[in-house]
């Protein structure tokens, strides 16, 4: 084993926010940490989800020993329904994480075939050459875990998503004593969350939010509508606590919020005094000042409950002047416009909207710079790899490590597909895997051809023109004038003359085709070339042109 190297291969989550997935390999064993998804960027038109490329794992399926999930957020569990049918390996996660995965697999009709195993902090388990010990970390969902991985080369610590909160809602702080103990033992490699490496200082405690929510609920004259991430169970618990204290009843709307609340309650992660959580059909029994509504829609998602309320499109809830709406979440980068539009629409209807700029109604679940420095100082790793974040986050996290005295040669800023090889003394980037995005597009999953996305961009920008041409079957000649139909290209009134000219142009072009019978390939090429040039000259736009030939 002396010649073997420990290989660290990020398959997702580095240089981006989301689709976290890390492979750790030694000899004939590979373990995978997390299997998340990412929501599509603006230019990925029609794409539903983006998941990691697992071709490296599929080629080495016999080496796979298991997938370990650090916590139950979508960017850590969302790819499982798509990759498990291909990999067929056991999945390890804490009780709540396992419950959320199970519900997700059931939705995709895969739950009966999957092997899900429960793990807990402090209890070691073995997968091939690796012995793994989970430890508790604070995050914005209960059962967040980091991992201590005992390898033949030395200790590897994976932080998971974490922050250091001394007063967490669930009473389970990050295990700093355990981390200090590891630092004293000697740690070969630290892999640590970089999401908020840009922010100085410390991330505030969840208790700050609890106090703000309680004050709002106590002072609101009418209903209080609170929106947050469905997975933010500690926030849901704070809302229930504040509502119970001020004799209000809590009603949950939005499918994902209902599902998470049900699973968390069944597994004992949400504690509600009797009679506080109510069925929605009971809402008419209570005056407005005794009601709190918990809803999805904190990111301005078009189909979410809050956005439909803001758009007057929700049959169950209408905004009444005097309602207080609390946006208990920060917009994910890219969602700001959607969130701002939702807030504006709520104000228009007479609601009083409270969001992060007006009160501390949200804190994020990741450590800021001082917490990242504390983790590095406690663990004292020989090698360090920043994970989970866009490239600037990874670079800034690496800079923090160097400022604390880590040698530059021992800090590796990696991207997806890079292969880090380590022995006890040194490490190097030993190669790179091809790692394109894998798109989930309706029922289709795969490396969506760039030509498809290019066509969708073209359609969204310049529209489509369909040219219908009648051809005499026997003579092979054009019959009458072609018909041209457009969508998203020109306004029907103003563009009618352009389309008329286009019809004449196509007829003239095909009439002067040299007298030979017209063939499909000739017609298609000639029509596209002629019309593309003409439309660009007239409009400076290039619509997609589809030619249809009808034989008569």
N, C-alpha and C positions, 0 to 999 in steps of 0.2 A: 504493500500500500504506500510505501515511501514515495514512489514516483507519481502516484495519483494526485490530481489537483481538485480542489473544491471549485465548482463552476456556479457562478451567479448569473442568471439570464432573465432580465426583465422582458416580459412579453407585452406589457401594457402598463400605463400609469406614469411613465417617465417622459417629460416633455409635453405633458397634457394633463388635464384634470379629468379623471375617470378611467374606466376599463382597467383597473389595477389587476395585475397578474405577474407573479414572480416565480420562476423555476429555480430550484437549488438542486444541484446534481453532484453526486460523488460516486465513482466506480459505476456499479450497475443499478443505482437507485436515483430516482428523481422525485422530489416532493414539490407541490405547487402551493403557493400562498395566494389566496383570493382568486376570484374569477368574475370580474365586474364588467359593466357595460358603460358606454358613454353616449350621451345624446348627440344627435347629428349637428354639425355646424351648418351655418346658413347656406353654404354652397352645395350641401349634400341633399339636393332636392328630392323629395319623395322617400328618403331613407328614414326608417323608423328608429333604428338603434345601430350602434357600432360596437363590435366586440373584438377581443384580441384574436390575432392570427395564431392558431395552435398547430401549424404544420410540423414544427419541430417536435412537438409532443406526440403527434400521430405517428411520426416515423420511429419513435422510441417508446411505443405504447407498453412494451413488455417491461420497461424500466420504471413505469409510474407506480408509485406506492400510495398516493392519496392527495386530496386537495384539502388544505386547512384554511378555514375562513376566519378572519379576525373579527368581523362584526357584520351586522345585517343590513348595511346600506346597499343600494342598487349598484353603486360603483365598485362593490366588492362581491356581490352575489348575483348580479343581473345576467351574467353570461351563462350561468349554470344550465338553464333549460336548453341552451343551444349547443353547449360543448359536452355535457354529460353523455348524451346518446352516442357521441363519437368516441369518448375516452373510457366510459364505464369503469370508473374508479370510486372508492369510498370517499365521502365528504365528511370532514370533521368540523364541528362548530359548537359553541356554547348553546345552552337550552333555548334562549330566545332566538338566536341566529338560526338554529336548526328548525324552529317553528316557522320562521319567516321563509326559509328555503323550502320547507315542505309545502307551504301554501302556494308558493310560486311554481313548484314542480307539478303540483296538483292541477293548477290552472292550465299548464301545458301538457297535461295527461301523461306525465312521466314519473309520478311519485312512487308507483308500485315497483318500478324497476330500479330505483335509486337506493344506494346504501348510505344512510345518514347515521353518523355516530356522534354522541354527545361527549364533549370534553369540558374540563373545568380548571380554573386557575390552581396551580400547585400540584396537579396530578399529571405525572409524566406518562407518555405513551411512545411506542417505538414504531417507526416505519423504515424498514431496511436498515441502512447504516446510520439513520438519524434517530436521535431520541429528542422528543419535543416536550417542553414544559410551558404551558400558557401562563401568563400573568395578567392581572387586571390593569386596565388603563381607563382613564376617564375620556369619554367622547360624548357626542350628542345622541347616543343611543345606548341603552343598558347592554351589559355583557360584552363591551369592547375589550379586546385582548391584544397584548403583544405576545411574541413568541421567543422563548429561549431554545435554540436548536443546538444540541450537542452533536458535533460532527467529528470524524476522525482527525481533522485538521485543527479543531478548536471550537470555541463557543461563538455562535452567531446570534445576535439579538435583532429581532425585527419589531419595531415599535408599534406597528399598526397605526391607525389614526388616533392621535392622542392629544390631550392637553393636561395641564396640571391644575386640578381644581381641588382645593382642600375641603370644600363644603359642597360636594355634589348632591344632587337630589336623591339619588339612590343609595347614598352613604358608602359608595365604593370608590375611594380615591385611587389614583395611579400608585402602584406599589414601588415607591421610591427606595424603601429599605432593601427590597429584593434587587433593584438595579445597582445600588451601592455595593451590595454583597457580590454581585457578578463582577463589578469593576475591580474589586479586591482579588477575585479569582483570576482575572485576566480574560479579556474578550478579544477574539480575533477580528470580528467584523460587526459593525453596527449599521443597520439599514433603518433610516429614520424619516418620518413624515415631514415634508417640506412645505405643505400647502400655504402656511402663513409666515414663511421665512422673511417676508418683506416687512412685517409689522414689528415695531420696537415694543419693548415692555412685556407685560403679561396679558394673557387673555382673561377677562373678568370671569368671576364665578357665576354659575347658573342662579345662585341665590339673588343676585342683583336683578335678574329678570323676574324672579318670583315676587320680589318686593314691588316692582313696577306694575306687574299684572294685578297684584292684589289691590294696589292703590286705585288702578283704573276701574276694576270691578266694583270696588267699594263706592266710588264717586259717580259712576255712570248713572244718568237719570232713567235710561231705558234699557233696551237689550244691548248685550255686548257680543259682538261677533269676532272671534279670534281665529286667524288663519296662521298655520305654521306647516312645516314639513310633516307628512304623515308619520314618518319614522321617529320624530323627535318625542319619544315617549316621556322623557323627563319633563318636557314643556307641557305635555298633556296632563301629567300628574300635577304640575303646579297650577294649571287652570282648574282642575277638579278640587284641589285643596282650597284655593281662593274662593271658588264658588260655594263650597260647603261652609266656609267660614262666614260668608255673607248671605247665607240662605238663598242661594240661587240654584237652579236646576240646569244641568248640562245636556245639550242635545248635539249629537255628532252627525254631520252631513258630509257626503263625499265618499265614494266607494273605498278608496285606499285608506282613508282615515278610519272608516268603520272597520275594515279588515284588520288593520294594525291594532286598533283599540281592543277588538275582540280577542286577537291572539295574545296580546300583552296581558289582558285581564285573565284569560284562561290559564296562562303560565305563571301568574302571580307577580308580574312586573308592574301592573297598575293596580293601585288600591283605591277603591272608591267607597266612601261611606254609603250605607244603604239609602236608596232614594235619590241620590244626586245625579247619577247617569240615568237618563230617561229615554224611552222610545219616542221617536219623532211624532207619532200620531197622538201623543199626550200634550203637545206644545200648546194647544188651545186652552188648556185648563189653567194656565199660569199668566199673571200679569207681566208686562214687558220688563219691569224692573226685577223680575225673579228668573230671568232667562239668560243663559250663556250658550252661544252656538259655537261649536268647534268645527272648522271646515278646512278643506283643501283649497289650493289656489294661491299660495304665497308667492309663486313664481309667474303668475299671470297666465297659466296654462289655459288655452281657449276653452277646453271642455270641463274645467274644474268648477266646483260648486260656487266659489266666490266670484269668479269671472262671470259666470252666468247670472249671478245675483246683480253684479255691477252693470251687466248688459240688459237687465230686466227680462231675462230669459229663463229664470228659475221658477217653476210652478209652485214650489214649496215655500220659498222665502222671498219677500219683497222688502226693499229698504224702506224704513219708516223714518221720517225726520226725528232726530233724537237718538237714533242708533249710534253706538260707538263701535267702530271697526278697528281692530288691532292687527297690524301686519307684523307678526312675530317671526320674522325671517329676513335675511339679507338677500337681495336679488343675486342670483348666480350670474357671473359675467355673461353678457349677451341678452339677458332677460330684462334689463333695466327699462327699456321702452314699454314692454308689455305690462310690467308692474306699475309704472307711472301712469299708463293709460287706465288701468284698473282703479288706481287711487283717485284719479280725476273723475271717473264715472261715478264712484261712490260719493265724492264730495258734491257732484251735481245733483244727486238725489237727496241731499240733506243729511248725509251721515257725517259724524265727526270721526276722521281717520287718524289713527296714531301709528306712526312708523318710526324707523330707527333714528331719523334725524331729529325727531321731536321728543323721544323718550327712549331709555335703554330697554327696549322690549325684545331684544335678541342679543345673544352672544354666540360666537361661532364655536365649533367643537375641536379646533386645532390649536396647538401651542404656538405662541408668538416667540420672538427672538430669545427672550430671557429663559423661557422654558426649554427651548432647543439647546441653549448653552448649558442649562442645568443637566439635561439628559446626557449630553456629551461628557460633561465633567464627572458625572456619577459612573457612567459605563466605562470610560477611559479605553475606547477600542484601539486596536493597532491599526485597523483599516476602517474607512468610513465611506459609505455610499448614500447620498441623499436620495430619497424616493418620494413618490406621490407629489407631483407638481409640474408646472410648466418649466421650461428650461431656465428662466430667470430665477424661479424659486430654488431650483436645485443648485444653481451657481451661487446664490446668496447664502444658502445653507452651508455649502462647501467653504465659502469665505469665513463664515462663523467658526467652523472647525479649525481652519488654519489660524485664525486669530487667537484661538485657545491653545495653540502650540502644536497642532498636528502637522507632521511633515507633508509637504505638498505631494510627494510621491505616493503617499498612503491614502490620499483622498481622490475618489473617482467620481466624476460627474458623468453619468451614463445616460444613454437613450435606449429606447426600446430596441431589442435585437442585439445589443452589445453583449459580448461574452467576457465576463471577468473571471480570470483564473487566479486562484490564491493557493499558496502553501503557507507554512508557518512563518516564513521570513519575508516573502515579497508577493506582489500581485501585479498583473498586467492585463490589459484588454487584448484578448487573444483572437478576436474575430468578430464578425457581425452576421446576424441572420437576416434574411429578407423578412420584413414585417410590415406588410401593407395592411390597410384596414379591412376588416371583414364586415360587410354591411348586412343588416337584417332589413329586408324591404318586403313588407307583407309576408307572404309565406316563403319567399325566396331568401336564402342565406348564402353568402359567398363573397368573393372579390368582385363586386359589381363593376362591370366593364366601364372604363372611363368614358367610352363613347356614349353609354346610356346617360351618365350624369351630364355629359356635354350636350346631348340632345335636350335634356330637361332644362338646362340653363338657357339654351337657344329658344325653346318654346316659351319659357317664362319671360324672356326679354323681348323677343321679336315676333312671337306668335306663329301661326301655321296657315298655309295656303294649300287648299286641295284643288287640283285641276282635273276635271272630268271630261274625257275626250271620247266621242263616239266614232268608231271606225267601221266602214263597210267591210264585212267579213270576206266577201269574194274579191272585191277590187283592191282591198288594202288601202283605201283612201279615207280621209277625214270626212265625216258627215256633219254638216252644219257648223255652228260656232261652239267652241269648248265652253264649259261652264266653270266658273272659278268661285270657290267659297272660302272665306277667310275667318279666322277666329284669333283675336288678340293681336292683329296686325294693323289694320286701319279702321277708323270709324266708318260705320256703314254709309252715312250721308256723304262725308267728305271723301271717303275712299272709293266710292262707287265708280268715279271716272277713271281712277287708276286701275281698278279691276277690269273695267270695260276695255281700256287700252290693252291690258294684259291679254284679254280674250282675243282681240284682233291680232295681236302680235303672235300668239301661239298659232292661230289659224294660218296667218301669212307664212310663218316659218315652216309649218308642216305641209302647206300647199306647194311650197317651192323646194321640196325635198328631192328633186331630181327625177321624179316620175316613177321611182321604184315603189313597190308595196311597202307600207310602213310596218316596221317591227317594233316590238315592245321596248327593247334595249335602246334603239335609236330614239324613239319617242321620249322615253324617260330622260335620257341624257340631254337631248336637244331642248326639251321644255324647261328643265332645271337650269341649264346654262343661260338660256334666253331670259327667263323670268327673273332669275337671281340678279343678273346684270341690270335689267330694267327697274326692278323694285328698289335696288340700292341707289340707282341714279335718282329715282323719284322721292324716296323717303329716308335714305341713309340707314336703312334697316335690312337685315337679312333673315326673312322668315323661313321656317322649315317648309319645303315644297314637296308635296306628295302627289304623284301622278296616278290617276286611275283610268284605265282604258276599258270601254264597254264595246263589245262587238255587236253590230246590228245587221 
